[in-house]
Structures are given as structure tokens and as C-alpha cells.
Amino acid sequence: MPASPSSSAQAAAREALAVRLMYLRKDAGLTGRELSARCGWHPAKTTRIQKGTVAPSDADIRTWCSACGADDQADDLIATARAVDSMYMEWRRLHRNGIRQVQEDWLALHEQTRHCRVYLSNVPPGFLQTPAFATALMQQITRFQGTPDDVAEAVAARVARSRFLYEGGHRYVVLMEESVLRYQTADPEAMRGQLRHLLAVMPLASVSLGIIPFTAQRTVWPLEAFYVHDDTMALVETLTAEIKVTQPRELADYARAFAGLAEMAVYGDAARALIEAAIDALE
């Protein structure tokens, strides 16, 4: 039986970690036996770690880095190792009992998050969706994935996230491609309601909403939707899976991409004009 995408991704991540450790050893000019002696363990352990057949502990990674004179890389490698098992979760697996539970998990995550940076190229973020729009979207997702239909409960959990716009000192910086305003993901009435809701939340102190126009000169290409939570985790949404990014070097890439996307966006009156034009196009 072929491996699932999630297990394949995890295997690839373990192998990538093993390769990074191997090159640390080589860059330090050490043989496997020499590194093992410095670490104080049997050479067979070094071999297993380098082949990816054994997952190194946090202490193993710190010891390995110290032996190679690369203590500055230990934290990033530890973050990589911890992320392996949870980095890739298929939507069908997450939604096997319906969508509600995932929405409730995200509610808890947003409650803990103080600063959330969000980039969307397909639909508005869940915490800015109206019940009518969220219902239309989740019905499509449920039909596509063939998972249990608990859309009504899931919508309630998704819309509940919007309360953090008004309480708890949360801050949301949202960037959307202009295409998000134009895709008719729901019927015209629901789309108009969704677009008007975006106009309504723009004045909130907790929200910064930028729109990247079709006409913007691209310095960063359109990407998959991603959410950066407090600079500690990024969630990337693909067609088949949610990818959790926690490695510092990758988080830095997402922060850099977000900064580039933000420079292409328009805000305030210019953003409102794009939203209003999209509403007019539905009349």
C-alpha cells in the first residue's frame, strides 16, 4: 500500500533533518566516529540519526551541534524535529468527523493569538466571514471532501471567531488579492453581504485590511493562503492539507513574503473603492 501524503511528507521532513545534521558534521570536518566520540554515544546511534531511522531528541540535537561547533543552529533544528509529526495534516483526516471540531480548535488558537497576519488569494479569512458566506463555502468543502455534514455547527464556530475583533486586545493584519472580492464563491446576495461586511469592519482598531489590486506590479507572486500567529507559527492552507510551519528560518520567509505583499496592497479609501466596485459588479 502506498504511503499517504502526510506520512510521505513526514518521512521527507525527517530525511531533510537527517541531511542537515550530516552536513553539520561534514562542515566541522568530523567523521561519524569522531562525532560519536565527542557526543559520548555509540557510532551506531550517529548512523541511525543520519539515515533518519531514529528521531533525535532535543538533547541529542544540542549535543550534535555542540560537537560540530554549531550551537547557533540547535534551536532551529529542534523546531524542525518537533514539527515533523504535526507539520502536514490532510483535510480529510482533520474533517473525518465533520468540520466543526477543526473550527473550534481554530477558535481556541485565535483566542491565544495576539497578532495575526493573514494573506488570502481565494476567500476572506474565517473571522471576517458572514454566516451566509461561510455556509456556502463550507457546503462546497463538505461536498468536495465527502465528509460528514455538520455545516451549521461549523459555521457557528467559525463566526464566533469574529468576537476577537472587539475584545481581548487582538490585532489582525489582513491582505487579500483583489480576486477574493470578485470570485463568486456564494450567490450574489451572500457575496454582497460579505463585501459590505468587509467595509463595515475596516474602521475597527483591531483590523488592518489591505487589497492587492489586479494592476499591482508584482514583487511577490500570488501564494496559498497563510496565517502567521504571533511569529511562532504559520498555518498554510492547500487543497488537500493544512501545513503547520514552526521552524524559525521558514517563519522568517513567511514574514518576508508578507512584508512584500503588504507593499503591493492599497489601504483606506483605495481599498474601499475596490470593494465597492466589486459590489457594483454584482448589481
Backbone hydrogen bonds in HBPLUS format (Angstrom, degrees):
<---DONOR---> <-ACCEPTOR-->    atom                        ^
c    i                          cat <-CA-CA->   ^        H-A-AA   ^      H-
h    n   atom  resd res      DA  || num        DHA   H-A  angle D-A-AA Bond
n    s   type  num  typ     dist DA aas  dist angle  dist       angle   num
A0008-SER N   A0004-SER O   2.89 MM   4  6.07 158.0  1.94 156.6 163.7     1
A0009-ALA N   A0005-PRO O   2.86 MM   4  6.00 156.2  1.91 146.6 152.9     2
A0010-GLN N   A0006-SER O   2.95 MM   4  6.18 157.2  2.01 147.0 153.3     3
A0011-ALA N   A0007-SER O   2.90 MM   4  6.06 156.0  1.96 144.0 150.6     4
A0012-ALA N   A0008-SER O   2.92 MM   4  6.14 156.9  1.98 146.4 152.8     5
A0013-ALA N   A0009-ALA O   2.91 MM   4  6.15 150.1  2.00 143.9 152.5     6
A0014-ARG N   A0010-GLN O   2.90 MM   4  6.17 157.5  1.95 150.0 155.7     7
A0015-GLU N   A0011-ALA O   2.94 MM   4  6.17 156.8  1.99 146.7 153.4     8
A0016-ALA N   A0012-ALA O   2.87 MM   4  6.10 153.6  1.94 144.8 152.3     9
A0017-LEU N   A0013-ALA O   2.96 MM   4  6.23 155.2  2.02 148.1 154.2    10
A0018-ALA N   A0014-ARG O   2.94 MM   4  6.21 159.1  1.98 147.2 153.2    11
A0019-VAL N   A0015-GLU O   2.88 MM   4  6.14 155.6  1.94 150.8 157.2    12
A0020-ARG N   A0016-ALA O   3.01 MM   4  6.25 156.9  2.06 145.8 151.7    13
A0021-LEU N   A0017-LEU O   3.02 MM   4  6.33 157.9  2.07 151.4 157.1    14
A0022-MET N   A0018-ALA O   2.93 MM   4  6.17 154.7  1.99 146.9 154.4    15
A0023-TYR N   A0019-VAL O   2.93 MM   4  6.21 160.3  1.97 153.5 157.7    16
A0024-LEU N   A0020-ARG O   3.01 MM   4  6.25 144.5  2.14 141.7 151.5    17
A0025-ARG N   A0021-LEU O   3.13 MM   4  6.46 156.6  2.19 147.5 152.6    18
A0026-LYS N   A0022-MET O   2.96 MM   4  6.34 160.2  2.00 149.4 155.0    19
A0027-ASP N   A0023-TYR O   2.78 MM   4  5.83 162.6  1.81 147.4 152.4    20
A0028-ALA N   A0024-LEU O   3.07 MM   4  6.23 137.7  2.25 138.3 148.9    21
A0028-ALA N   A0025-ARG O   3.14 MM   3  5.16 127.9  2.42  94.4 108.2    22
A0030-LEU N   A0025-ARG O   3.14 MM   5  5.54 172.4  2.15 153.2 151.3    23
A0029-GLY N   A0026-LYS O   2.87 MM   3  4.98 154.8  1.94 104.8 113.0    24
A0035-LEU N   A0031-THR O   2.97 MM   4  6.22 165.0  1.99 154.9 158.4    25
A0036-SER N   A0032-GLY O   2.96 MM   4  6.11 158.6  2.01 143.9 150.4    26
A0037-ALA N   A0033-ARG O   2.93 MM   4  6.15 153.8  2.00 146.6 153.1    27
A0038-ARG N   A0034-GLU O   3.06 MM   4  6.35 159.3  2.11 148.6 153.7    28
A0039-CYS N   A0035-LEU O   2.88 MM   4  6.12 148.3  1.98 149.3 158.9    29
A0040-GLY N   A0036-SER O   2.81 MM   4  5.93 126.6  2.10 139.6 153.9    30
A0041-TRP N   A0036-SER O   3.13 MM   5  5.41 157.5  2.18 146.4 149.7    31
A0040-GLY N   A0037-ALA O   3.24 MM   3  5.03 134.2  2.46  90.4 102.8    32
A0045-LYS N   A0042-HIS O   2.95 MM   3  5.62 142.8  2.09 119.1 128.0    33
A0047-THR N   A0043-PRO O   3.08 MM   4  6.44 158.0  2.13 151.5 157.3    34
A0048-ARG N   A0044-ALA O   2.98 MM   4  6.23 160.2  2.02 147.5 152.2    35
A0049-ILE N   A0045-LYS O   2.98 MM   4  6.19 159.8  2.02 150.7 156.1    36
A0050-GLN N   A0046-THR O   2.97 MM   4  6.14 160.8  2.01 150.2 155.5    37
A0051-LYS N   A0047-THR O   2.99 MM   4  6.17 136.2  2.19 143.8 155.4    38
A0053-THR N   A0048-ARG O   3.08 MM   5  5.34 138.3  2.26 157.6 158.5    39
A0052-GLY N   A0049-ILE O   3.13 MM   3  5.12 148.1  2.23  98.3 108.0    40
A0061-ILE N   A0057-SER O   3.01 MM   4  6.33 160.5  2.05 154.0 157.9    41
A0062-ARG N   A0058-ASP O   3.02 MM   4  6.32 162.1  2.05 151.4 156.1    42
A0063-THR N   A0059-ALA O   2.90 MM   4  6.06 158.9  1.95 148.9 155.1    43
A0064-TRP N   A0060-ASP O   2.86 MM   4  6.04 161.1  1.89 151.2 156.5    44
A0065-CYS N   A0061-ILE O   2.92 MM   4  6.11 168.4  1.93 154.1 156.8    45
A0066-SER N   A0062-ARG O   2.94 MM   4  6.06 159.8  1.98 145.8 151.8    46
A0067-ALA N   A0063-THR O   2.94 MM   4  6.15 156.3  2.00 148.1 154.5    47
A0068-CYS N   A0064-TRP O   3.11 MM   4  6.37 134.0  2.33 140.3 152.7    48
A0068-CYS N   A0065-CYS O   3.07 MM   3  5.06 130.1  2.32  94.6 108.4    49
A0070-ALA N   A0065-CYS O   2.77 MM   5  4.79 173.6  1.77 148.0 145.8    50
A0069-GLY N   A0066-SER O   3.10 MM   3  5.02 160.5  2.14 101.9 107.9    51
A0073-GLN N   A0070-ALA O   3.04 MM   3  5.71 165.7  2.06 120.4 124.9    52
A0074-ALA N   A0071-ASP O   3.19 MM   3  5.39 163.7  2.22 109.8 114.8    53
A0077-LEU N   A0073-GLN O   3.13 MM   4  6.30 161.4  2.16 153.6 159.1    54
A0078-ILE N   A0074-ALA O   2.88 MM   4  6.07 155.2  1.94 155.3 162.5    55
A0079-ALA N   A0075-ASP O   2.97 MM   4  6.18 157.9  2.02 147.3 153.1    56
A0080-THR N   A0076-ASP O   3.00 MM   4  6.24 151.0  2.08 142.3 150.4    57
A0081-ALA N   A0077-LEU O   2.94 MM   4  6.22 159.8  1.98 148.4 153.0    58
A0082-ARG N   A0078-ILE O   2.94 MM   4  6.19 161.0  1.97 153.7 158.4    59
A0083-ALA N   A0079-ALA O   3.09 MM   4  6.16 139.4  2.26 140.5 150.5    60
A0083-ALA N   A0080-THR O   3.20 MM   3  5.24 128.6  2.48  95.3 108.6    61
A0084-VAL N   A0081-ALA O   3.41 MM   3  5.55 152.5  2.49 102.1 109.3    62
A0086-SER N   A0083-ALA O   3.23 MM   3  5.54 130.8  2.48 106.1 118.9    63
A0087-MET N   A0083-ALA O   2.84 MM   4  5.26 118.2  2.22 160.7 169.6    64
A0244-LYS N   A0087-MET O   2.70 MM 157  4.52 150.1  1.79 124.8 135.2    65
A0089-MET N   A0242-GLU O   2.95 MM 153  5.32 167.6  1.97 155.4 159.6    66
A0242-GLU N   A0089-MET O   2.86 MM 153  5.32 161.2  1.90 153.2 154.3    67
A0093-ARG N   A0090-GLU O   3.09 MM   3  5.25 125.2  2.40  98.7 112.6    68
A0094-LEU N   A0090-GLU O   2.92 MM   4  6.28 162.2  1.96 153.2 158.7    69
A0091-TRP N   A0240-THR O   2.82 MM 149  5.69 163.0  1.85 132.5 137.6    70
A0095-HIS N   A0091-TRP O   2.65 MM   4  5.73 151.2  1.73 154.4 162.5    71
A0096-ARG N   A0093-ARG O   3.39 MM   3  5.12 167.5  2.41 102.6 103.6    72
A0098-GLY N   A0095-HIS O   2.83 MM   3  4.71 165.0  1.85 110.7 114.8    73
A0103-GLN N   A0099-ILE O   3.24 MM   4  6.52 160.6  2.28 155.5 161.3    74
A0103-GLN N   A0100-ARG O   3.03 MM   3  5.14 112.7  2.50  98.7 115.0    75
A0104-GLU N   A0100-ARG O   2.93 MM   4  6.25 150.7  2.02 154.7 163.8    76
A0105-ASP N   A0101-GLN O   2.92 MM   4  6.21 149.1  2.01 145.8 154.6    77
A0106-TRP N   A0102-VAL O   2.92 MM   4  6.23 154.7  1.98 148.9 155.6    78
A0107-LEU N   A0103-GLN O   2.98 MM   4  6.20 142.7  2.12 138.0 148.4    79
A0108-ALA N   A0104-GLU O   3.14 MM   4  6.46 154.2  2.21 144.4 149.4    80
A0109-LEU N   A0105-ASP O   3.00 MM   4  6.34 152.0  2.08 144.2 152.6    81
A0110-HIS N   A0106-TRP O   2.86 MM   4  6.08 163.3  1.89 154.1 157.2    82
A0111-GLU N   A0107-LEU O   3.03 MM   4  6.22 143.8  2.16 141.4 151.6    83
A0112-GLN N   A0108-ALA O   3.27 MM   4  6.55 143.4  2.41 141.1 149.1    84
A0112-GLN N   A0109-LEU O   3.14 MM   3  5.31 127.2  2.43  98.2 111.0    85
A0113-THR N   A0109-LEU O   3.06 MM   4  6.27 133.6  2.28 141.2 154.6    86
A0171-ARG N   A0114-ARG O   2.78 MM  57  5.99 142.5  1.92 147.6 159.9    87
A0230-ASP N   A0115-HIS O   2.84 MM 115  5.07 168.5  1.86 169.2 167.5    88
A0116-CYS N   A0171-ARG O   2.90 MM  55  6.28 167.6  1.92 166.7 170.7    89
A0173-VAL N   A0116-CYS O   2.93 MM  57  6.29 165.6  1.95 159.2 163.8    90
A0117-ARG N   A0228-VAL O   3.00 MM 111  5.08 158.9  2.05 144.1 148.5    91
A0228-VAL N   A0117-ARG O   2.77 MM 111  5.08 168.0  1.78 155.8 160.1    92
A0118-VAL N   A0173-VAL O   2.83 MM  55  6.18 164.2  1.86 162.1 164.3    93
A0175-LEU N   A0118-VAL O   2.79 MM  57  6.10 156.0  1.84 156.7 165.0    94
A0119-TYR N   A0226-PHE O   2.96 MM 107  5.48 164.1  1.98 161.8 166.5    95
A0226-PHE N   A0119-TYR O   3.09 MM 107  5.48 151.1  2.17 142.3 151.0    96
A0120-LEU N   A0175-LEU O   2.88 MM  55  6.31 152.1  1.96 156.1 165.4    97
A0177-GLU N   A0120-LEU O   3.02 MM  57  6.48 152.1  2.10 158.1 166.9    98
A0128-LEU N   A0125-PRO O   2.91 MM   3  5.51 160.8  1.94 121.3 127.7    99
A0129-GLN N   A0126-GLY O   3.14 MM   3  5.14 167.5  2.15 108.3 111.1   100
A0134-ALA N   A0130-THR O   2.89 MM   4  6.02 173.6  1.89 161.9 164.1   101
A0135-THR N   A0131-PRO O   2.93 MM   4  5.97 153.1  2.00 143.6 150.8   102
A0136-ALA N   A0132-ALA O   3.17 MM   4  6.39 163.1  2.20 145.5 149.1   103
A0137-LEU N   A0133-PHE O   2.98 MM   4  6.23 165.9  2.00 158.5 162.3   104
A0138-MET N   A0134-ALA O   2.90 MM   4  5.98 169.0  1.91 151.7 155.1   105
A0139-GLN N   A0135-THR O   2.97 MM   4  6.04 148.5  2.07 146.4 154.7   106
A0140-GLN N   A0136-ALA O   3.24 MM   4  6.47 153.2  2.32 141.8 148.1   107
A0141-ILE N   A0137-LEU O   3.03 MM   4  6.38 159.3  2.07 150.7 156.5   108
A0142-THR N   A0138-MET O   2.90 MM   4  5.99 165.0  1.93 146.8 150.8   109
A0143-ARG N   A0139-GLN O   3.02 MM   4  6.17 162.5  2.06 146.5 151.2   110
A0144-PHE N   A0140-GLN O   2.95 MM   4  6.12 162.9  1.98 150.7 155.8   111
A0145-GLN N   A0141-ILE O   2.92 MM   4  6.08 164.5  1.94 155.0 158.6   112
A0146-GLY N   A0142-THR O   2.86 MM   4  5.71 132.1  2.09 139.9 151.9   113
A0154-ALA N   A0150-ASP O   2.97 MM   4  6.19 160.1  2.01 154.9 161.4   114
A0155-VAL N   A0151-VAL O   2.78 MM   4  5.92 160.0  1.82 159.0 163.0   115
A0156-ALA N   A0152-ALA O   3.20 MM   4  6.41 158.2  2.25 142.1 147.5   116
A0157-ALA N   A0153-GLU O   3.12 MM   4  6.43 154.6  2.18 145.4 151.7   117
A0158-ARG N   A0154-ALA O   2.85 MM   4  6.12 154.2  1.92 149.3 157.1   118
A0159-VAL N   A0155-VAL O   2.85 MM   4  5.99 176.7  1.85 161.5 161.9   119
A0160-ALA N   A0156-ALA O   3.09 MM   4  6.10 138.1  2.27 134.5 145.4   120
A0161-ARG N   A0158-ARG O   3.09 MM   3  5.71 154.1  2.16 113.5 120.5   121
A0162-SER N   A0159-VAL O   2.99 MM   3  5.68 157.0  2.04 118.0 124.3   122
A0163-ARG N   A0160-ALA O   3.24 MM   3  5.99 167.7  2.25 118.7 122.0   123
A0164-PHE N   A0161-ARG O   3.09 MM   3  5.97 162.7  2.13 124.5 128.4   124
A0165-LEU N   A0162-SER O   3.00 MM   3  5.55 162.4  2.04 114.4 120.1   125
A0166-TYR N   A0163-ARG O   3.02 MM   3  5.51 157.1  2.08 111.2 118.2   126
A0172-TYR N   A0206-SER O   2.76 MM  34  5.99 173.5  1.76 172.9 173.9   127
A0208-SER N   A0172-TYR O   2.90 MM  36  6.33 147.4  2.00 160.2 166.7   128
A0174-VAL N   A0208-SER O   2.74 MM  34  5.98 166.9  1.76 176.1 178.1   129
A0210-GLY N   A0174-VAL O   2.85 MM  36  6.20 164.7  1.87 161.4 166.6   130
A0176-MET N   A0210-GLY O   2.96 MM  34  6.37 156.8  2.01 154.0 160.8   131
A0212-ILE N   A0176-MET O   2.80 MM  36  6.11 160.5  1.83 150.4 155.8   132
A0180-VAL N   A0177-GLU O   2.98 MM   3  5.65 149.6  2.08 117.3 124.4   133
A0178-GLU N   A0212-ILE O   2.92 MM  34  5.61 143.4  2.05 156.6 144.9   134
A0181-LEU N   A0178-GLU O   2.96 MM   3  5.46 136.2  2.16 111.3 122.2   135
A0182-ARG N   A0179-SER O   2.96 MM   3  5.00 136.0  2.15  98.5 111.6   136
A0183-TYR N   A0179-SER O   2.88 MM   4  6.02 149.4  1.98 163.7 168.5   137
A0191-MET N   A0187-ASP O   2.86 MM   4  6.08 157.7  1.91 159.1 166.4   138
A0192-ARG N   A0188-PRO O   2.85 MM   4  6.04 162.4  1.88 151.5 155.6   139
A0193-GLY N   A0189-GLU O   3.02 MM   4  6.27 160.8  2.06 146.5 151.9   140
A0194-GLN N   A0190-ALA O   2.88 MM   4  6.10 150.2  1.97 144.0 152.4   141
A0195-LEU N   A0191-MET O   2.89 MM   4  6.14 165.0  1.91 158.1 161.1   142
A0196-ARG N   A0192-ARG O   2.91 MM   4  6.07 162.9  1.94 152.5 157.6   143
A0197-HIS N   A0193-GLY O   3.00 MM   4  6.12 142.6  2.15 136.5 146.6   144
A0198-LEU N   A0194-GLN O   3.13 MM   4  6.51 146.3  2.24 143.2 151.5   145
A0199-LEU N   A0195-LEU O   3.22 MM   4  6.64 153.4  2.29 145.7 152.0   146
A0200-ALA N   A0196-ARG O   2.98 MM   4  6.28 145.9  2.10 141.2 151.1   147
A0201-VAL N   A0197-HIS O   3.04 MM   4  6.34 145.4  2.16 151.8 159.1   148
A0202-MET N   A0198-LEU O   3.24 MM   4  6.29 132.5  2.48 142.9 153.8   149
A0204-LEU N   A0201-VAL O   3.02 MM   3  5.51 156.2  2.08 118.3 125.8   150
A0207-VAL N   A0204-LEU O   3.20 MM   3  5.47 163.8  2.23 109.0 114.0   151
A0211-ILE N   A0266-VAL O   3.01 MM  55  5.39 159.8  2.06 150.7 154.8   152
A0266-VAL N   A0211-ILE O   2.78 MM  55  5.39 155.6  1.84 142.5 146.5   153
A0216-ALA N   A0213-PRO O   3.12 MM   3  5.28 166.9  2.13 108.9 112.9   154
A0237-GLU N   A0225-ALA O   2.98 MM  12  5.52 168.3  1.99 156.2 159.3   155
A0227-TYR N   A0235-LEU O   2.89 MM   8  5.16 151.0  1.97 140.9 150.5   156
A0235-LEU N   A0227-TYR O   2.80 MM   8  5.16 154.1  1.86 147.5 155.0   157
A0229-HIS N   A0233-MET O   2.73 MM   4  5.35 164.6  1.75 171.0 174.3   158
A0232-THR N   A0229-HIS O   2.95 MM   3  6.04 171.1  1.96 138.6 140.4   159
A0234-ALA N   A0245-VAL O   2.91 MM  11  4.99 158.0  1.96 143.6 150.4   160
A0245-VAL N   A0234-ALA O   2.78 MM  11  4.99 171.5  1.79 160.4 162.1   161
A0236-VAL N   A0243-ILE O   2.86 MM   7  5.03 167.2  1.87 149.4 153.8   162
A0243-ILE N   A0236-VAL O   2.86 MM   7  5.03 169.4  1.87 151.9 155.6   163
A0238-THR N   A0241-ALA O   2.95 MM   3  5.36 171.6  1.95 175.6 173.8   164
A0250-GLU N   A0247-GLN O   3.08 MM   3  5.42 122.7  2.42 108.1 122.0   165
A0251-LEU N   A0247-GLN O   2.91 MM   4  6.15 162.5  1.94 161.3 167.3   166
A0252-ALA N   A0248-PRO O   2.93 MM   4  6.11 149.6  2.03 145.2 153.1   167
A0253-ASP N   A0249-ARG O   3.28 MM   4  6.54 140.8  2.45 130.4 139.7   168
A0253-ASP N   A0250-GLU O   3.00 MM   3  4.98 120.2  2.37  93.4 108.8   169
A0254-TYR N   A0250-GLU O   3.02 MM   4  6.44 154.4  2.08 151.6 157.9   170
A0255-ALA N   A0251-LEU O   2.91 MM   4  6.19 155.8  1.97 148.8 155.8   171
A0256-ARG N   A0252-ALA O   2.93 MM   4  6.11 152.5  2.01 142.0 149.5   172
A0257-ALA N   A0253-ASP O   2.86 MM   4  6.10 157.5  1.91 148.7 155.0   173
A0258-PHE N   A0254-TYR O   2.88 MM   4  6.03 158.5  1.92 146.5 152.5   174
A0259-ALA N   A0255-ALA O   3.00 MM   4  6.22 155.6  2.06 143.9 150.1   175
A0260-GLY N   A0256-ARG O   3.07 MM   4  6.33 154.8  2.13 145.6 152.0   176
A0261-LEU N   A0257-ALA O   2.91 MM   4  6.18 158.2  1.96 152.5 158.5   177
A0262-ALA N   A0258-PHE O   2.84 MM   4  6.02 153.4  1.91 149.4 157.0   178
A0263-GLU N   A0259-ALA O   3.19 MM   4  6.44 142.1  2.34 140.0 148.5   179
A0264-MET N   A0261-LEU O   3.07 MM   3  5.32 138.3  2.25 101.9 113.4   180
A0265-ALA N   A0262-ALA O   3.26 MM   3  5.21 144.4  2.40  96.7 106.6   181
A0271-ALA N   A0267-TYR O   3.44 MM   4  4.73 157.2  2.50  94.6  98.3   182
A0272-ARG N   A0268-GLY O   2.93 MM   4  6.21 162.5  1.96 156.8 162.5   183
A0273-ALA N   A0269-ASP O   2.89 MM   4  6.09 150.4  1.98 146.4 154.1   184
A0274-LEU N   A0270-ALA O   3.30 MM   4  6.59 147.5  2.42 139.3 146.2   185
A0274-LEU N   A0271-ALA O   3.14 MM   3  5.26 121.9  2.49  97.8 111.5   186
A0275-ILE N   A0271-ALA O   3.11 MM   4  6.47 156.4  2.17 150.8 157.2   187
A0276-GLU N   A0272-ARG O   2.84 MM   4  6.04 166.1  1.86 155.9 159.9   188
A0277-ALA N   A0273-ALA O   2.95 MM   4  6.05 148.3  2.05 139.4 147.9   189
A0278-ALA N   A0274-LEU O   3.10 MM   4  6.32 146.8  2.22 138.7 147.0   190
A0278-ALA N   A0275-ILE O   3.11 MM   3  5.11 119.2  2.50  94.0 108.9   191
A0279-ILE N   A0275-ILE O   2.99 MM   4  6.36 148.0  2.10 147.1 156.3   192
A0280-ASP N   A0276-GLU O   2.90 MM   4  6.16 161.5  1.94 148.7 153.5   193
A0281-ALA N   A0277-ALA O   3.03 MM   4  6.23 143.3  2.17 138.6 148.0   194
A0282-LEU N   A0279-ILE O   2.98 MM   3  5.34 149.5  2.07 108.2 117.7   195
A0283-GLU N   A0280-ASP O   3.13 MM   3  5.37 156.1  2.18 106.3 113.6   196
